[in-house]
Amino acid sequence: MTEPARPAAGDPAVEVRGLRKTYRTTSLRQVVAVDRLDLTVPSGGVHGFLGPNGSGKTTTIRMLLGLVRPDSGSVRLLGARVPDGLPAVVGRVGAVVEGPRFSPDFSGRRNLRLLAAAIDVPGTRVEAALERVGLRERGQDQFRRYSLGMKQRLAIAATLLKDPALLILDEPTNGLDPQGIRDVRATMRALADEGRTVLVSSHLLAEVEHVADTVSVVARGRLVAEGRVGDLLGGDAAQTVRVGVADPVRGAQLLVAHGWSVRDDGAVLLVSGAPGAAAVTEVLARGDVFPHEVGVVRRDLESVFLELTGSGARAGRAPEVAA
């Protein structure tokens, strides 16, 4: 395959500003699916588009692809404005938005050859696409005999026939077993390492954490955080110290008075905002409270996600949300 075309250096692969989409239900209620969403996906690498079910991820992706028209706001893919400029770049965009649809009685290879002929791309790309998703040895098997993970990888292979610069995958690991998740994750990472941009929506946070370079977190149709995964997880203030004391009430008072956030987790106190376990121990000791247990709880993407989406939900920043 030739090297995928890319936006100009420094330009984002996807840029969304003020995107809004509402629907009316059969009872004529207005449902807000996406509410003034801003989204930036850097060019190159894997970008996780994260949010709870019903947070507007799929609706946003449909608007990116010109399948749904927004009420307001702007969308750019590879520098082209959607929908007017979409025909100019659609050949460089691959997407898997719904479950893969192939002829069940044909082999994976034959399905791809028929698709290649239909979209007028060289048949030689079929073998390269199968190789990239790890299905070359199973290319002669009937599609009906593929596992769910293999079907998903064949769908990704189908998008590679166009040699896209940008791949958009909507919940690609949904319903997969652990091996299937690992296979799809490895495929996404390998494609990004080739210089492509992979935008993947998901609520399986542990899996995205392993593969994504950058993420955007949405709740109730709005952006609540965006940036590099390491930046969201890192920093002294990001760690939680787990400390066990005989008098948790007194211990909590000392720690809160020092400006840190404390949560009673039953047998232990969970302290956020402290620079480390040593600082927590020192503050307690100065107040004659001596811990019998101290440790640092690793902050993962799931804990960040719950903090961000939980606070967004409580703030009630959007009326109602569709899927």
C-alpha positions in Angstrom: 0.0 0.0 0.0 1.1 3.6 -0.6 1.6 5.9 2.3 -1.8 7.3 3.4 -2.5 10.9 2.6 -2.6 13.2 5.6 -3.7 16.7 6.6 -1.1 19.5 6.5 1.5 19.2 9.2 0.1 20.3 12.5 -3.5 20.3 11.4 -5.9 18.0 13.3 -7.5 15.0 11.5 -10.9 15.9 13.0 -12.0 19.3 14.3 -15.5 19.9 15.7 -16.8 23.1 17.1 -20.1 23.8 18.8 -21.7 20.7 17.4 -25.4 20.3 18.5 -28.0 17.7 17.6 -31.5 17.3 19.0 -34.3 14.9 18.2 -38.0 14.9 18.9 -39.5 11.7 20.4 -42.9 10.4 19.5 -44.3 12.3 22.5 -42.8 15.5 21.0 -40.2 15.9 23.7 -36.9 17.4 22.6 -33.9 15.1 23.3 -30.4 16.6 23.2 -28.0 14.0 21.7 -25.0 16.3 21.3 -24.8 19.7 23.1 -22.3 22.3 21.8 -19.5 19.7 21.5 -15.9 20.7 20.8 -13.6 17.9 19.7 -10.1 17.8 18.4 -8.4 14.7 17.1 -4.7 15.1 16.4 -3.3 13.8 13.1 -1.6 10.4 13.6 -2.0 7.9 16.5 -5.0 6.4 18.3 -7.5 8.8 19.8 -10.1 7.4 22.2 -13.5 9.0 22.1 -14.9 8.0 25.5 -18.2 8.3 27.2 -21.0 6.3 28.9 -23.7 4.7 26.8 -26.0 7.4 25.7 -23.4 10.2 25.9 -23.8 11.1 22.2 -20.7 9.2 20.7 -22.5 7.4 17.9 -24.5 10.5 17.0 -21.3 12.5 16.8 -19.6 9.9 14.6 -22.6 9.9 12.3 -22.3 13.7 11.9 -18.6 13.4 11.2 -19.4 11.1 8.3 -22.2 13.2 7.0 -24.8 10.6 7.8 -26.7 12.9 10.2 -27.0 16.7 9.7 -26.3 18.7 12.9 -28.6 21.5 14.1 -25.6 23.8 14.4 -21.8 23.8 14.7 -19.0 22.8 12.3 -17.1 19.6 11.4 -13.9 19.2 9.5 -12.4 15.9 8.4 -8.8 16.0 7.1 -9.2 19.7 6.6 -12.4 19.5 4.6 -15.7 20.9 5.9 -18.5 18.4 6.3 -20.8 17.8 4.5 -19.9 20.1 1.6 -16.2 19.1 1.3 -16.8 15.4 2.2 -16.6 14.1 -1.4 -13.1 15.4 -1.7 -11.8 13.4 1.3 -14.2 10.5 1.7 -11.8 8.3 -0.2 -9.2 8.8 2.6 -11.6 8.0 5.4 -12.6 4.5 6.5 -15.3 3.8 9.0 -16.9 0.9 10.9 -20.0 2.3 12.5 -22.2 -0.7 12.7 -21.7 -4.5 12.8 -19.8 -5.8 9.7 -22.0 -6.9 6.8 -20.6 -9.5 4.5 -21.9 -12.5 2.6 -21.9 -15.3 5.2 -21.2 -18.1 2.6 -18.3 -16.4 1.0 -14.8 -16.5 2.3 -13.3 -13.4 4.0 -10.9 -13.1 1.0 -13.7 -13.3 -1.6 -15.8 -10.8 0.3 -12.9 -8.3 0.2 -12.3 -9.0 -3.5 -15.9 -8.3 -4.4 -15.7 -5.1 -2.4 -12.5 -4.0 -4.0 -14.0 -4.5 -7.4 -17.1 -2.5 -6.4 -15.1 0.5 -5.2 -12.6 0.2 -8.1 -9.4 -0.4 -6.1 -6.7 -2.8 -7.1 -7.4 -6.4 -6.1 -3.8 -6.6 -4.9 -4.8 -4.6 -1.8 -6.9 -7.5 -0.5 -3.9 -9.6 0.6 -2.2 -6.6 2.2 -5.4 -5.7 4.1 -5.8 -9.3 5.3 -2.2 -9.3 6.4 -2.5 -6.0 8.4 -5.4 -7.4 10.4 -3.9 -10.8 10.9 -6.4 -12.8 8.8 -4.3 -13.8 5.8 -4.1 -17.4 7.0 -7.9 -17.5 7.6 -8.8 -15.7 4.4 -10.3 -18.8 2.7 -12.6 -19.6 5.6 -16.3 -18.8 5.2 -17.3 -15.5 6.9 -20.0 -17.4 8.9 -17.2 -19.4 10.6 -15.4 -16.4 11.8 -15.5 -15.5 15.5 -16.9 -12.1 16.4 -13.4 -10.7 16.8 -12.4 -12.0 13.3 -15.5 -10.4 11.8 -14.6 -7.1 13.3 -11.1 -7.3 12.0 -12.4 -8.2 8.5 -14.5 -5.0 8.7 -11.4 -3.1 9.5 -9.6 -4.8 6.6 -12.4 -3.6 4.3 -11.8 0.0 5.3 -8.1 -0.5 4.4 -8.9 -1.2 0.8 -9.1 2.5 0.3 -5.8 3.0 2.0 -7.3 5.6 4.4 -5.5 8.3 6.3 -8.3 8.3 8.9 -10.1 5.3 10.4 -13.2 5.8 12.5 -14.3 2.8 14.6 -17.4 2.9 16.7 -17.2 0.5 19.7 -15.0 -2.0 17.8 -14.5 -4.3 20.8 -18.1 -4.4 21.9 -19.1 -8.0 22.8 -15.7 -9.5 22.1 -13.9 -11.9 24.4 -10.5 -11.0 25.9 -8.6 -12.5 23.0 -10.8 -10.7 20.4 -10.2 -7.4 22.3 -6.5 -7.9 22.3 -6.5 -8.7 18.6 -8.5 -5.6 17.6 -6.4 -3.5 20.0 -3.2 -4.7 18.4 -4.6 -4.0 14.9 -5.5 -0.4 15.9 -2.0 0.2 17.3 -0.3 -1.2 14.2 -2.4 1.0 11.9 -1.6 4.1 13.9 2.1 3.2 13.9 1.9 3.3 10.1 1.1 7.0 10.3 -2.7 6.7 10.1 -5.1 8.4 12.5 -7.5 6.0 14.3 -10.5 7.5 16.1 -12.1 4.8 18.3 -15.2 5.4 20.4 -15.5 3.1 23.5 -16.7 2.7 27.0 -14.2 -0.1 27.6 -11.8 2.2 29.3 -9.1 -0.2 30.3 -8.7 -1.3 26.7 -8.5 2.2 25.4 -5.9 3.1 28.0 -3.6 0.4 26.6 -3.8 1.6 23.0 -4.7 5.3 22.9 -2.3 8.2 22.6 -4.9 10.9 23.2 -8.5 10.9 24.4 -11.6 13.0 24.5 -14.2 12.3 27.3 -17.8 13.3 26.8 -20.8 13.2 29.1 -24.4 14.2 28.3 -23.3 15.3 24.9 -20.5 17.7 26.0 -16.8 17.5 26.2 -15.5 17.2 29.8 -11.8 16.5 29.2 -9.4 16.2 26.3 -5.6 15.5 26.0 -2.9 13.0 26.1 -3.6 9.9 28.2 -0.5 10.4 30.3 -1.5 14.0 31.1 -4.9 12.9 32.3 -3.4 10.1 34.5 -0.2 11.8 35.6 0.9 14.5 38.0 1.3 14.5 41.8 -2.2 15.6 42.4 -3.5 12.7 40.3 -2.5 9.9 42.7 -4.6 8.6 45.5 -3.0 7.6 48.8 -4.6 4.7 50.7 -4.1 5.0 54.5 -5.4 3.0 57.4 -5.6 4.5 60.9 -7.2 3.5 64.2 -9.1 6.8 64.4 -10.4 7.6 60.9 -12.4 10.6 62.0 -9.4 12.3 63.5 -7.2 11.3 60.6 -9.7 12.7 58.1 -9.8 16.0 60.0 -6.0 16.4 59.9 -5.8 15.7 56.2 -8.7 17.9 55.2 -7.3 20.7 57.3 -4.1 20.3 55.2 -6.2 21.0 52.1 -6.5 17.5 50.7 -9.7 15.6 49.7 -10.5 12.6 51.9 -13.0 9.8 51.4 -13.8 7.2 54.0 -13.7 3.8 52.2 -14.6 1.7 55.3 -11.3 0.3 56.6 -9.2 3.0 55.1 -9.1 6.6 54.0 -8.5 7.5 50.4 -6.6 10.8 50.1 -6.5 12.9 46.9 -4.4 15.9 46.2 -1.4 14.9 48.4 2.1 14.8 46.7 2.7 11.3 48.0 2.3 8.7 50.8 5.2 10.2 52.8 3.5 13.6 53.0 0.2 12.0 54.2 2.1 10.0 56.9 4.0 13.1 58.0 0.8 15.1 58.5 -0.9 12.3 60.4 2.2 11.8 62.7 2.3 15.5 63.6 -1.2 15.1 64.9 -0.3 11.9 66.8 -2.2 9.6 64.4 0.0 6.8 63.2 -1.0 4.7 60.1 -1.0 1.0 60.2 -1.3 0.8 56.4 -0.1 3.2 53.7 -0.1 2.7 49.9 -0.6 4.5 46.6 -3.6 3.6 44.5 -2.8 3.8 40.8 -5.1 6.1 39.0 -6.3 4.6 35.8 -8.4 5.9 33.0 -11.6 4.4 34.4 -11.2 6.4 37.7 -10.7 9.6 35.7 -13.6 8.7 33.5 -15.9 8.2 36.5 -14.9 11.4 38.1 -15.4 13.4 34.9 -18.6 11.9 33.7 -20.1 11.6 37.3 -19.5 15.3 38.0 -20.9 16.2 34.5 -24.1 14.2 35.2 -24.6 15.8 38.6 -24.1 19.3 37.1 -27.0 18.6 34.8 -25.4 20.4 31.9 -27.7 18.9 29.2 -31.4 18.2 29.5 -31.7 14.7 28.0 -29.4 12.6 26.0 -29.9 10.1 23.2 -27.6 7.3 22.1 
